[in-house]
């Protein structure tokens, strides 16, 4: 729950009838999508399905794709590719943060060393576009 008392987007709070109504799908369609492995709702200790807001968004996306003629295997592949793109975006964000931390550490090391040992510090050069960094030791 957030500070306003509404559940987080990942909280599995919707029963199948509510999820079906909110997505405009029949409950049997939701069960079929689960059997096909397109969605995995959480389960209560008694076995009841519970859907989150993210699950509802995914169900709407699946319904939209199938309504536009995409077959189930096509939907499955699109969802896999969406997941890969998301994972790669997160990885890229992590790498950019790591690169920035490395650049900051190199700048700090250069500043701390000053003129004491100028030829033993790594050299830091940025590309013209500012997208890459090359580090090497001077002889």
N, C-alpha and C positions, 0 to 999 in steps of 0.2 A: 504494500500500500504506500502511496505517496502521502504528502502532507495534507492533501485535500480529501483523503478517504477513498479515492478511486484506485482501482488495482493497476499495477504496472502492466505494460503491454505484454509481458511474458507470463503473467499470472493466469493460470488455467481456471477460469471461473464460469464459463458458459456451458450449460448442459447441451446435449445434442439438439434438442428441439429449439432452443434459443439460437444456437449457432446456425441451424438450418434457416430459421426465420430471418436472421440478420444478413445471411448471404444470399437468400433467395433460392436455396437449393433444398432438395428433399432430403430428409434424414437418411434414407437409403443410399443416396448419392454420396453423402459424407462417409457412410460405412464402406461403400465401394471404393472410394478414394483411399481410405485407410487400408483396405485389403490389397490394393494395388501398390501400396507403399508411397503414395504421393503426400500423405500427411500422417502424422503420428500424434494424436491427441494424448494428453496425459490421462491417467486412470485414477479413480478413487479407490480406496481399499476394497470397496464392494464391486469394483470392475466397471463402474460408470465412466463414460467418456467426459472429459472436460477440455474445453477449447479456450485458448488465449486470444487476445486481440490480434497477435501476429498470425495465429492459425486462421483466423477469419480473413485476414488480408490475403494469405496464401490461398485459401479456398476461393476467394473472389478472383484472384489471378488465374487459377486453374479453370474456373468457370468461364472467364473471359477468353482464355486461349482455346478451350474446346468449342465455345460458341462461334469462334472465328475459323473453325475447321481444323484445328491442330489435333492430331491423334494423341492418345494417351502416351505412347512412347516419345512423341515429340514434346509433349508437356514435361515428361520426366527428364528429357535431355535439357530442355530450357531451364528447368529448375536446378539441375546439376550445374549448368553453366552459370546461372545467377549466383549460386553458392560459391563457385570458384572465383567469380569476379569479386564478390564480397570479401572472401578470404584474402585474395591478392591485394585488394585495397587496404585491408587492415595490415597486411605484411608490409606494404609500401609505406604506410604511415609509420610503422615501427622502424623501418630502415631510414626514413627521412629523419626521424627523431634521433636515431643512433648517429647518423652522419652529422647532424647539427651538434650533438654532444661531443663528437670527436673533433669537429672543427673548433669548438669552444675550448676544448682541452689543449689542442695544439696552439691556439692563439695565446692561451694562458701560459703554456710552457715557454713559448717564444718570448712573451713579455717578462716572465719571471727570470729567464736566463739573460735577457738583455744582451749586453756586449761582452759578457763574461766568456762565453764559448759560442760565438756566432756560427762557426762552421760545423758544430756537432748536433745542431738542432734539425729536426725534420723541416723540409721546405714545403710550404703549403701554397698551391696554385689553384685558382678557380678557372674554369673554362669561361669562354666569352659569354655563354648563356647562363652561367652560374649554376649549371646543373650537375657538375661533377667536380671532384677534387682529386688531385694527384699528390701523393706524399712520397718523398724519398729522402735519403740522407745525402748530404753533400760530401764529397771526398775530403 
